[in-house]
Amino acid sequence: MPERTVSKETTAQQGLSALMGLIMAKSGCPQTGPHFKPMVRFRVPLATAEGTLYRAASLYLLAQYFVNEVGGEPDLKFEGLTKIYENL
């Protein structure tokens, strides 16, 4: 992203893992696409598990806000998010 530069001395395996996360999100896969494609814009390569959890939970909660706004029943227990990660 033009406003951000990320660098880290790491192994090739960790670098490729970060790249695979991006590819999976953008691949159009029915399991990853709908859930992770919105996260691509704010992706942080080589993020910690804690950082990824924070972004995933924040975006899921934002989605639940919009579900509520259109009259749906929001999932405030994060059961849907848990299921998304279980299905991976």
Order of alpha helices (4+ residues) and beta strands (2+ residues): alpha-alpha-alpha-alpha
